[in-house]
Amino acid sequence: MLYVGNVIVNRAVADCLDFQDVRTINDVIYQVQGGNFSFEAVQKGNVFYQRARESERRLARQNLEYWREHPAKFSLWYFNPFGPCPQTWYNQPFTGQFKQHCFYEPIAGTCESVYNG
């Protein structure tokens, strides 16, 4: 959860690419890209199927206090492929994998705000 949280916080602080008009966590969670919500849980309608437990609230606080860890430290994208992680995803470089999720950060020089946030 912390690594996906990194991506969410990164998108809120990034002022570039697809995230120029996204400033809050709520904006990030409900952002529509390509006609669909960015997060599968929102698309399927199960993002808030139960109240957050204390452990989940603790993890969210860690992310909001800018806890960052490789491979999601500066990532703006992640996904869970059916096979190995591709070295690029929509031309963005692969930064690493955590469990089944592949993480990608912007091409150098295209989104400096994510590194400064």
N, CA, C and O atoms as CSV, one atom per row, in Angstrom:
chain,resi,resn,atom,element,x,y,z
A,1,MET,N,N,0.806,-1.194,0.000
A,1,MET,CA,C,0.000,0.000,0.000
A,1,MET,C,C,0.855,1.265,0.000
A,1,MET,O,O,0.487,2.271,-0.607
A,2,LEU,N,N,1.995,1.208,0.683
A,2,LEU,CA,C,2.852,2.389,0.733
A,2,LEU,C,C,3.366,2.781,-0.647
A,2,LEU,O,O,3.482,3.968,-0.950
A,3,TYR,N,N,3.671,1.809,-1.470
A,3,TYR,CA,C,4.226,2.115,-2.787
A,3,TYR,C,C,3.170,2.740,-3.700
A,3,TYR,O,O,3.471,3.681,-4.435
A,4,VAL,N,N,1.956,2.237,-3.662
A,4,VAL,CA,C,0.870,2.852,-4.424
A,4,VAL,C,C,0.595,4.239,-3.853
A,4,VAL,O,O,0.316,5.173,-4.606
A,5,GLY,N,N,0.671,4.383,-2.541
A,5,GLY,CA,C,0.522,5.687,-1.909
A,5,GLY,C,C,1.572,6.668,-2.400
A,5,GLY,O,O,1.281,7.850,-2.585
A,6,ASN,N,N,2.808,6.182,-2.614
A,6,ASN,CA,C,3.857,7.041,-3.184
A,6,ASN,C,C,3.420,7.594,-4.533
A,6,ASN,O,O,3.580,8.785,-4.801
A,7,VAL,N,N,2.875,6.746,-5.370
A,7,VAL,CA,C,2.432,7.178,-6.697
A,7,VAL,C,C,1.331,8.232,-6.557
A,7,VAL,O,O,1.333,9.230,-7.278
A,8,ILE,N,N,0.404,8.017,-5.648
A,8,ILE,CA,C,-0.696,8.970,-5.461
A,8,ILE,C,C,-0.165,10.327,-5.007
A,8,ILE,O,O,-0.544,11.356,-5.566
A,9,VAL,N,N,0.704,10.340,-4.005
A,9,VAL,CA,C,1.279,11.605,-3.529
A,9,VAL,C,C,2.120,12.246,-4.624
A,9,VAL,O,O,2.060,13.461,-4.814
A,10,ASN,N,N,2.898,11.454,-5.342
A,10,ASN,CA,C,3.715,11.997,-6.431
A,10,ASN,C,C,2.857,12.689,-7.481
A,10,ASN,O,O,3.224,13.751,-7.985
A,11,ARG,N,N,1.725,12.097,-7.810
A,11,ARG,CA,C,0.842,12.711,-8.798
A,11,ARG,C,C,0.268,14.036,-8.290
A,11,ARG,O,O,0.070,14.968,-9.069
A,12,ALA,N,N,0.006,14.115,-6.999
A,12,ALA,CA,C,-0.542,15.350,-6.440
A,12,ALA,C,C,0.487,16.480,-6.428
A,12,ALA,O,O,0.121,17.648,-6.562
A,13,VAL,N,N,1.771,16.146,-6.269
A,13,VAL,CA,C,2.798,17.192,-6.230
A,13,VAL,C,C,3.403,17.476,-7.605
A,13,VAL,O,O,3.992,18.537,-7.812
A,14,ALA,N,N,3.264,16.550,-8.533
A,14,ALA,CA,C,3.816,16.746,-9.878
A,14,ALA,C,C,2.998,17.809,-10.603
A,14,ALA,O,O,1.769,17.814,-10.543
A,15,ASP,N,N,3.688,18.689,-11.274
A,15,ASP,CA,C,3.022,19.725,-12.067
A,15,ASP,C,C,3.478,19.567,-13.501
A,15,ASP,O,O,4.100,20.460,-14.075
A,16,CYS,N,N,3.158,18.415,-14.070
A,16,CYS,CA,C,3.646,18.090,-15.403
A,16,CYS,C,C,2.787,16.997,-16.025
A,16,CYS,O,O,1.945,16.382,-15.371
A,17,LEU,N,N,3.029,16.784,-17.289
A,17,LEU,CA,C,2.409,15.700,-18.040
A,17,LEU,C,C,0.906,15.649,-17.789
A,17,LEU,O,O,0.228,16.669,-17.913
A,18,ASP,N,N,0.377,14.484,-17.441
A,18,ASP,CA,C,-1.061,14.314,-17.222
A,18,ASP,C,C,-1.531,14.825,-15.869
A,18,ASP,O,O,-2.716,14.713,-15.553
A,19,PHE,N,N,-0.645,15.375,-15.072
A,19,PHE,CA,C,-0.971,15.710,-13.690
A,19,PHE,C,C,-0.869,17.203,-13.382
A,19,PHE,O,O,-0.687,17.581,-12.225
A,20,GLN,N,N,-0.982,18.053,-14.398
A,20,GLN,CA,C,-0.877,19.499,-14.209
A,20,GLN,C,C,-2.065,20.075,-13.441
A,20,GLN,O,O,-1.902,21.056,-12.716
A,21,ASP,N,N,-3.228,19.503,-13.578
A,21,ASP,CA,C,-4.419,20.028,-12.909
A,21,ASP,C,C,-4.866,19.154,-11.747
A,21,ASP,O,O,-6.020,19.229,-11.325
A,22,VAL,N,N,-3.972,18.333,-11.230
A,22,VAL,CA,C,-4.279,17.426,-10.130
A,22,VAL,C,C,-3.502,17.916,-8.907
A,22,VAL,O,O,-2.273,17.840,-8.889
A,23,ARG,N,N,-4.193,18.411,-7.900
A,23,ARG,CA,C,-3.498,19.000,-6.744
A,23,ARG,C,C,-3.814,18.326,-5.417
A,23,ARG,O,O,-3.049,18.476,-4.465
A,24,THR,N,N,-4.908,17.593,-5.324
A,24,THR,CA,C,-5.285,16.967,-4.056
A,24,THR,C,C,-5.336,15.453,-4.222
A,24,THR,O,O,-5.368,14.938,-5.339
A,25,ILE,N,N,-5.345,14.759,-3.104
A,25,ILE,CA,C,-5.467,13.296,-3.144
A,25,ILE,C,C,-6.793,12.925,-3.797
A,25,ILE,O,O,-6.851,11.983,-4.588
A,26,ASN,N,N,-7.849,13.650,-3.477
A,26,ASN,CA,C,-9.156,13.402,-4.085
A,26,ASN,C,C,-9.085,13.567,-5.606
A,26,ASN,O,O,-9.638,12.751,-6.345
A,27,ASP,N,N,-8.400,14.632,-6.081
A,27,ASP,CA,C,-8.218,14.835,-7.526
A,27,ASP,C,C,-7.526,13.626,-8.157
A,27,ASP,O,O,-7.924,13.159,-9.224
A,28,VAL,N,N,-6.500,13.133,-7.492
A,28,VAL,CA,C,-5.737,11.998,-8.026
A,28,VAL,C,C,-6.617,10.750,-8.096
A,28,VAL,O,O,-6.668,10.082,-9.129
A,29,ILE,N,N,-7.298,10.439,-7.013
A,29,ILE,CA,C,-8.103,9.215,-6.950
A,29,ILE,C,C,-9.192,9.204,-8.017
A,29,ILE,O,O,-9.464,8.163,-8.616
A,30,TYR,N,N,-9.814,10.350,-8.258
A,30,TYR,CA,C,-10.934,10.411,-9.195
A,30,TYR,C,C,-10.565,10.987,-10.567
A,30,TYR,O,O,-11.451,11.332,-11.349
A,31,GLN,N,N,-9.276,11.092,-10.864
A,31,GLN,CA,C,-8.863,11.592,-12.169
A,31,GLN,C,C,-9.295,10.624,-13.268
A,31,GLN,O,O,-9.187,9.405,-13.131
A,32,VAL,N,N,-9.780,11.201,-14.347
A,32,VAL,CA,C,-10.170,10.416,-15.520
A,32,VAL,C,C,-9.111,10.631,-16.591
A,32,VAL,O,O,-8.769,11.765,-16.925
A,33,GLN,N,N,-8.598,9.531,-17.121
A,33,GLN,CA,C,-7.619,9.579,-18.211
A,33,GLN,C,C,-8.091,8.620,-19.291
A,33,GLN,O,O,-8.460,7.480,-19.006
A,34,GLY,N,N,-8.078,9.080,-20.510
A,34,GLY,CA,C,-8.494,8.218,-21.621
A,34,GLY,C,C,-9.925,7.716,-21.486
A,34,GLY,O,O,-10.250,6.633,-21.972
A,35,GLY,N,N,-10.785,8.497,-20.827
A,35,GLY,CA,C,-12.185,8.112,-20.683
A,35,GLY,C,C,-12.477,7.199,-19.504
A,35,GLY,O,O,-13.631,6.832,-19.281
A,36,ASN,N,N,-11.451,6.827,-18.744
A,36,ASN,CA,C,-11.634,5.947,-17.590
A,36,ASN,C,C,-10.990,6.542,-16.350
A,36,ASN,O,O,-10.066,7.350,-16.444
A,37,PHE,N,N,-11.482,6.137,-15.193
A,37,PHE,CA,C,-10.800,6.515,-13.964
A,37,PHE,C,C,-9.407,5.911,-13.968
A,37,PHE,O,O,-9.203,4.820,-14.500
A,38,SER,N,N,-8.448,6.612,-13.378
A,38,SER,CA,C,-7.057,6.167,-13.380
A,38,SER,C,C,-6.838,4.909,-12.549
A,38,SER,O,O,-5.945,4.116,-12.844
A,39,PHE,N,N,-7.651,4.726,-11.510
A,39,PHE,CA,C,-7.454,3.587,-10.613
A,39,PHE,C,C,-8.578,2.570,-10.787
A,39,PHE,O,O,-9.759,2.919,-10.785
A,40,GLU,N,N,-8.190,1.320,-10.935
A,40,GLU,CA,C,-9.135,0.241,-11.186
A,40,GLU,C,C,-10.194,0.135,-10.087
A,40,GLU,O,O,-11.353,-0.158,-10.382
A,41,ALA,N,N,-9.821,0.366,-8.841
A,41,ALA,CA,C,-10.788,0.270,-7.747
A,41,ALA,C,C,-11.911,1.290,-7.901
A,41,ALA,O,O,-13.051,1.012,-7.526
A,42,VAL,N,N,-11.607,2.460,-8.444
A,42,VAL,CA,C,-12.637,3.472,-8.680
A,42,VAL,C,C,-13.502,3.040,-9.862
A,42,VAL,O,O,-14.723,3.190,-9.827
A,43,GLN,N,N,-12.870,2.502,-10.909
A,43,GLN,CA,C,-13.613,2.030,-12.077
A,43,GLN,C,C,-14.628,0.969,-11.673
A,43,GLN,O,O,-15.765,0.972,-12.145
A,44,LYS,N,N,-14.209,0.063,-10.796
A,44,LYS,CA,C,-15.077,-1.048,-10.384
A,44,LYS,C,C,-16.026,-0.669,-9.254
A,44,LYS,O,O,-16.909,-1.448,-8.896
A,45,GLY,N,N,-15.849,0.525,-8.690
A,45,GLY,CA,C,-16.752,0.979,-7.649
A,45,GLY,C,C,-16.496,0.391,-6.276
A,45,GLY,O,O,-17.372,0.437,-5.413
A,46,ASN,N,N,-15.301,-0.167,-6.054
A,46,ASN,CA,C,-15.039,-0.775,-4.744
A,46,ASN,C,C,-13.904,-0.091,-3.987
A,46,ASN,O,O,-13.260,-0.711,-3.141
A,47,VAL,N,N,-13.655,1.187,-4.289
A,47,VAL,CA,C,-12.553,1.887,-3.637
A,47,VAL,C,C,-12.835,2.114,-2.157
A,47,VAL,O,O,-11.911,2.094,-1.344
A,48,PHE,N,N,-14.091,2.328,-1.798
A,48,PHE,CA,C,-14.436,2.574,-0.401
A,48,PHE,C,C,-15.506,1.586,0.044
A,48,PHE,O,O,-16.587,1.994,0.470
A,49,TYR,N,N,-15.218,0.304,-0.050
A,49,TYR,CA,C,-16.208,-0.707,0.303
A,49,TYR,C,C,-16.296,-0.928,1.810
A,49,TYR,O,O,-17.233,-1.568,2.288
A,50,GLN,N,N,-15.339,-0.409,2.554
A,50,GLN,CA,C,-15.392,-0.476,4.021
A,50,GLN,C,C,-14.588,0.676,4.591
A,50,GLN,O,O,-13.754,1.259,3.897
A,51,ARG,N,N,-14.830,1.007,5.839
A,51,ARG,CA,C,-14.098,2.085,6.490
A,51,ARG,C,C,-12.629,1.692,6.640
A,51,ARG,O,O,-12.297,0.519,6.809
A,52,ALA,N,N,-11.764,2.694,6.573
A,52,ALA,CA,C,-10.324,2.450,6.720
A,52,ALA,C,C,-10.023,1.983,8.143
A,52,ALA,O,O,-10.535,2.532,9.119
A,53,ARG,N,N,-9.188,0.969,8.232
A,53,ARG,CA,C,-8.734,0.483,9.537
A,53,ARG,C,C,-7.588,1.363,10.013
A,53,ARG,O,O,-7.010,2.113,9.227
A,54,GLU,N,N,-7.264,1.276,11.276
A,54,GLU,CA,C,-6.189,2.102,11.833
A,54,GLU,C,C,-4.872,1.853,11.106
A,54,GLU,O,O,-4.121,2.798,10.865
A,55,SER,N,N,-4.580,0.618,10.754
A,55,SER,CA,C,-3.332,0.317,10.042
A,55,SER,C,C,-3.292,1.038,8.690
A,55,SER,O,O,-2.235,1.518,8.283
A,56,GLU,N,N,-4.414,1.118,7.998
A,56,GLU,CA,C,-4.473,1.807,6.716
A,56,GLU,C,C,-4.351,3.321,6.895
A,56,GLU,O,O,-3.714,3.995,6.085
A,57,ARG,N,N,-4.955,3.850,7.947
A,57,ARG,CA,C,-4.822,5.282,8.234
A,57,ARG,C,C,-3.367,5.623,8.567
A,57,ARG,O,O,-2.870,6.679,8.176
A,58,ARG,N,N,-2.693,4.735,9.281
A,58,ARG,CA,C,-1.280,4.955,9.625
A,58,ARG,C,C,-0.427,4.994,8.364
A,58,ARG,O,O,0.440,5.857,8.226
A,59,LEU,N,N,-0.667,4.066,7.447
A,59,LEU,CA,C,0.077,4.050,6.185
A,59,LEU,C,C,-0.199,5.308,5.362
A,59,LEU,O,O,0.718,5.868,4.762
A,60,ALA,N,N,-1.440,5.748,5.331
A,60,ALA,CA,C,-1.788,6.968,4.589
A,60,ALA,C,C,-1.064,8.174,5.189
A,60,ALA,O,O,-0.557,9.020,4.453
A,61,ARG,N,N,-1.011,8.258,6.517
A,61,ARG,CA,C,-0.288,9.364,7.156
A,61,ARG,C,C,1.188,9.329,6.786
A,61,ARG,O,O,1.791,10.374,6.542
A,62,GLN,N,N,1.775,8.131,6.743
A,62,GLN,CA,C,3.189,8.010,6.341
A,62,GLN,C,C,3.402,8.583,4.945
A,62,GLN,O,O,4.361,9.320,4.712
A,63,ASN,N,N,2.509,8.246,4.016
A,63,ASN,CA,C,2.636,8.754,2.655
A,63,ASN,C,C,2.467,10.262,2.605
A,63,ASN,O,O,3.226,10.946,1.918
A,64,LEU,N,N,1.502,10.780,3.309
A,64,LEU,CA,C,1.256,12.217,3.282
A,64,LEU,C,C,2.396,13.003,3.906
A,64,LEU,O,O,2.588,14.177,3.588
A,65,GLU,N,N,3.153,12.371,4.787
A,65,GLU,CA,C,4.336,13.010,5.363
A,65,GLU,C,C,5.548,12.779,4.463
A,65,GLU,O,O,6.690,12.975,4.878
A,66,TYR,N,N,5.281,12.358,3.225
A,66,TYR,CA,C,6.275,12.159,2.169
A,66,TYR,C,C,7.248,11.023,2.434
A,66,TYR,O,O,8.442,11.140,2.160
A,67,TRP,N,N,6.734,9.928,2.966
A,67,TRP,CA,C,7.515,8.691,2.989
A,67,TRP,C,C,7.691,8.275,1.542
A,67,TRP,O,O,6.716,8.151,0.802
A,68,ARG,N,N,8.919,8.061,1.145
A,68,ARG,CA,C,9.199,7.642,-0.232
A,68,ARG,C,C,10.227,6.538,-0.213
A,68,ARG,O,O,11.198,6.577,0.542
A,69,GLU,N,N,9.997,5.556,-1.055
A,69,GLU,CA,C,10.879,4.395,-1.084
A,69,GLU,C,C,10.978,3.877,-2.512
A,69,GLU,O,O,10.000,3.902,-3.259
A,70,HIS,N,N,12.156,3.413,-2.884
A,70,HIS,CA,C,12.370,2.773,-4.179
A,70,HIS,C,C,11.544,1.490,-4.213
A,70,HIS,O,O,11.511,0.789,-3.201
A,71,PRO,N,N,10.883,1.144,-5.297
A,71,PRO,CA,C,10.958,1.688,-6.644
A,71,PRO,C,C,9.911,2.765,-6.949
A,71,PRO,O,O,9.851,3.250,-8.079
A,72,ALA,N,N,9.090,3.146,-5.975
A,72,ALA,CA,C,8.024,4.110,-6.246
A,72,ALA,C,C,8.393,5.526,-5.833
A,72,ALA,O,O,7.559,6.427,-5.921
A,73,LYS,N,N,9.616,5.741,-5.387
A,73,LYS,CA,C,10.019,7.024,-4.821
A,73,LYS,C,C,9.617,8.212,-5.687
A,73,LYS,O,O,9.100,9.201,-5.167
A,74,PHE,N,N,9.841,8.137,-6.979
A,74,PHE,CA,C,9.483,9.226,-7.894
A,74,PHE,C,C,8.530,8.759,-8.993
A,74,PHE,O,O,8.356,9.453,-9.995
A,75,SER,N,N,7.920,7.609,-8.816
A,75,SER,CA,C,7.056,7.034,-9.850
A,75,SER,C,C,5.725,7.759,-9.946
A,75,SER,O,O,5.148,8.187,-8.947
A,76,LEU,N,N,5.261,7.882,-11.173
A,76,LEU,CA,C,3.934,8.436,-11.435
A,76,LEU,C,C,2.977,7.370,-11.954
A,76,LEU,O,O,1.775,7.611,-12.057
A,77,TRP,N,N,3.508,6.191,-12.281
A,77,TRP,CA,C,2.691,5.119,-12.833
A,77,TRP,C,C,3.105,3.781,-12.235
A,77,TRP,O,O,4.253,3.578,-11.839
A,78,TYR,N,N,2.144,2.888,-12.184
A,78,TYR,CA,C,2.412,1.501,-11.793
A,78,TYR,C,C,1.329,0.643,-12.422
A,78,TYR,O,O,0.254,1.135,-12.765
A,79,PHE,N,N,1.610,-0.615,-12.568
A,79,PHE,CA,C,0.588,-1.565,-12.980
A,79,PHE,C,C,1.056,-2.969,-12.662
A,79,PHE,O,O,2.228,-3.203,-12.368
A,80,ASN,N,N,0.125,-3.891,-12.727
A,80,ASN,CA,C,0.372,-5.290,-12.428
A,80,ASN,C,C,0.219,-6.063,-13.732
A,80,ASN,O,O,-0.903,-6.349,-14.149
A,81,PRO,N,N,1.328,-6.404,-14.380
A,81,PRO,CA,C,1.240,-7.068,-15.684
A,81,PRO,C,C,0.939,-8.562,-15.544
A,81,PRO,O,O,1.015,-9.132,-14.456
A,82,PHE,N,N,0.603,-9.164,-16.657
A,82,PHE,CA,C,0.381,-10.603,-16.688
A,82,PHE,C,C,1.693,-11.370,-16.792
A,82,PHE,O,O,1.716,-12.593,-16.654
A,83,GLY,N,N,2.773,-10.658,-17.034
A,83,GLY,CA,C,4.083,-11.281,-17.192
A,83,GLY,C,C,5.145,-10.398,-16.582
A,83,GLY,O,O,4.852,-9.608,-15.684
A,84,PRO,N,N,6.369,-10.516,-17.049
A,84,PRO,CA,C,7.456,-9.681,-16.521
A,84,PRO,C,C,7.219,-8.194,-16.800
A,84,PRO,O,O,6.514,-7.833,-17.741
A,85,CYS,N,N,7.808,-7.358,-15.982
A,85,CYS,CA,C,7.694,-5.906,-16.159
A,85,CYS,C,C,8.426,-5.477,-17.424
A,85,CYS,O,O,9.596,-5.819,-17.598
A,86,PRO,N,N,7.765,-4.734,-18.315
A,86,PRO,CA,C,8.473,-4.196,-19.470
A,86,PRO,C,C,9.451,-3.099,-19.033
A,86,PRO,O,O,9.229,-2.445,-18.014
A,87,GLN,N,N,10.509,-2.900,-19.780
A,87,GLN,CA,C,11.516,-1.896,-19.442
A,87,GLN,C,C,11.018,-0.464,-19.619
A,87,GLN,O,O,11.558,0.467,-19.022
A,88,THR,N,N,9.990,-0.295,-20.440
A,88,THR,CA,C,9.325,1.002,-20.553
A,88,THR,C,C,7.824,0.744,-20.584
A,88,THR,O,O,7.374,-0.337,-20.964
A,89,TRP,N,N,7.071,1.736,-20.185
A,89,TRP,CA,C,5.611,1.661,-20.236
A,89,TRP,C,C,5.133,3.016,-20.714
A,89,TRP,O,O,5.305,4.020,-20.023
A,90,TYR,N,N,4.530,3.048,-21.898
A,90,TYR,CA,C,4.178,4.303,-22.553
A,90,TYR,C,C,5.395,5.230,-22.586
A,90,TYR,O,O,5.289,6.425,-22.308
A,91,ASN,N,N,6.527,4.668,-22.923
A,91,ASN,CA,C,7.818,5.359,-23.075
A,91,ASN,C,C,8.428,5.854,-21.766
A,91,ASN,O,O,9.437,6.559,-21.800
A,92,GLN,N,N,7.856,5.511,-20.623
A,92,GLN,CA,C,8.415,5.916,-19.328
A,92,GLN,C,C,9.305,4.793,-18.804
A,92,GLN,O,O,8.947,3.623,-18.941
A,93,PRO,N,N,10.452,5.111,-18.209
A,93,PRO,CA,C,11.390,4.076,-17.783
A,93,PRO,C,C,10.947,3.321,-16.524
A,93,PRO,O,O,10.395,3.892,-15.584
A,94,PHE,N,N,11.211,2.042,-16.552
A,94,PHE,CA,C,10.965,1.129,-15.438
A,94,PHE,C,C,11.942,1.442,-14.314
A,94,PHE,O,O,13.147,1.539,-14.547
A,95,THR,N,N,11.427,1.602,-13.089
A,95,THR,CA,C,12.309,1.882,-11.953
A,95,THR,C,C,12.469,0.694,-11.035
A,95,THR,O,O,13.412,0.645,-10.246
A,96,GLY,N,N,11.562,-0.268,-11.123
A,96,GLY,CA,C,11.675,-1.443,-10.278
A,96,GLY,C,C,10.326,-2.086,-10.037
A,96,GLY,O,O,9.290,-1.617,-10.509
A,97,GLN,N,N,10.371,-3.164,-9.295
A,97,GLN,CA,C,9.177,-3.954,-9.044
A,97,GLN,C,C,9.056,-4.210,-7.548
A,97,GLN,O,O,10.055,-4.438,-6.866
A,98,PHE,N,N,7.831,-4.170,-7.046
A,98,PHE,CA,C,7.542,-4.588,-5.679
A,98,PHE,C,C,6.400,-5.585,-5.773
A,98,PHE,O,O,5.306,-5.257,-6.233
A,99,LYS,N,N,6.668,-6.795,-5.336
A,99,LYS,CA,C,5.730,-7.907,-5.486
A,99,LYS,C,C,5.328,-8.002,-6.951
A,99,LYS,O,O,6.196,-8.178,-7.806
A,100,GLN,N,N,4.044,-7.892,-7.268
A,100,GLN,CA,C,3.604,-8.042,-8.658
A,100,GLN,C,C,3.471,-6.714,-9.404
A,100,GLN,O,O,3.077,-6.699,-10.570
A,101,HIS,N,N,3.794,-5.606,-8.747
A,101,HIS,CA,C,3.596,-4.297,-9.375
A,101,HIS,C,C,4.889,-3.732,-9.953
A,101,HIS,O,O,5.948,-3.785,-9.328
A,102,CYS,N,N,4.773,-3.191,-11.163
A,102,CYS,CA,C,5.880,-2.553,-11.855
A,102,CYS,C,C,5.710,-1.037,-11.721
A,102,CYS,O,O,4.598,-0.525,-11.850
A,103,PHE,N,N,6.804,-0.319,-11.463
A,103,PHE,CA,C,6.749,1.124,-11.243
A,103,PHE,C,C,7.573,1.853,-12.293
A,103,PHE,O,O,8.626,1.385,-12.726
A,104,TYR,N,N,7.052,3.037,-12.696
A,104,TYR,CA,C,7.653,3.821,-13.768
A,104,TYR,C,C,7.684,5.285,-13.376
A,104,TYR,O,O,6.702,5.819,-12.860
A,105,GLU,N,N,8.813,5.931,-13.621
A,105,GLU,CA,C,8.915,7.366,-13.349
A,105,GLU,C,C,9.090,8.101,-14.670
A,105,GLU,O,O,9.402,7.485,-15.688
A,106,PRO,N,N,8.890,9.411,-14.658
A,106,PRO,CA,C,8.969,10.152,-15.921
A,106,PRO,C,C,10.379,10.162,-16.513
A,106,PRO,O,O,11.376,10.038,-15.802
A,107,ILE,N,N,10.426,10.311,-17.805
A,107,ILE,CA,C,11.702,10.451,-18.511
A,107,ILE,C,C,12.431,11.663,-17.935
A,107,ILE,O,O,11.819,12.700,-17.678
A,108,ALA,N,N,13.718,11.527,-17.739
A,108,ALA,CA,C,14.522,12.630,-17.181
A,108,ALA,C,C,14.271,13.918,-17.943
A,108,ALA,O,O,14.277,13.943,-19.174
A,109,GLY,N,N,14.047,14.994,-17.186
A,109,GLY,CA,C,13.851,16.313,-17.773
A,109,GLY,C,C,12.416,16.642,-18.134
A,109,GLY,O,O,12.134,17.770,-18.540
A,110,THR,N,N,11.492,15.687,-17.998
A,110,THR,CA,C,10.101,15.959,-18.387
A,110,THR,C,C,9.188,16.309,-17.224
A,110,THR,O,O,8.063,16.762,-17.432
A,111,CYS,N,N,9.665,16.100,-15.997
A,111,CYS,CA,C,8.786,16.335,-14.855
A,111,CYS,C,C,9.617,16.569,-13.587
A,111,CYS,O,O,9.554,15.791,-12.635
A,112,GLU,N,N,10.373,17.626,-13.595
A,112,GLU,CA,C,11.270,17.894,-12.458
A,112,GLU,C,C,10.524,18.094,-11.145
A,112,GLU,O,O,11.085,17.845,-10.078
A,113,SER,N,N,9.260,18.542,-11.202
A,113,SER,CA,C,8.517,18.802,-9.967
A,113,SER,C,C,8.305,17.550,-9.129
A,113,SER,O,O,8.172,17.650,-7.909
A,114,VAL,N,N,8.271,16.382,-9.743
A,114,VAL,CA,C,8.087,15.154,-8.961
A,114,VAL,C,C,9.335,14.855,-8.122
A,114,VAL,O,O,9.242,14.204,-7.082
A,115,TYR,N,N,10.472,15.318,-8.564
A,115,TYR,CA,C,11.720,15.106,-7.812
A,115,TYR,C,C,11.934,16.163,-6.723
A,115,TYR,O,O,12.737,15.974,-5.808
A,116,ASN,N,N,11.209,17.268,-6.836
A,116,ASN,CA,C,11.349,18.352,-5.882
A,116,ASN,C,C,10.245,18.417,-4.850
A,116,ASN,O,O,10.325,19.202,-3.905
A,117,GLY,N,N,9.191,17.585,-5.018
A,117,GLY,CA,C,7.997,17.659,-4.172
A,117,GLY,C,C,8.174,17.170,-2.775
A,117,GLY,O,O,7.228,17.193,-1.988
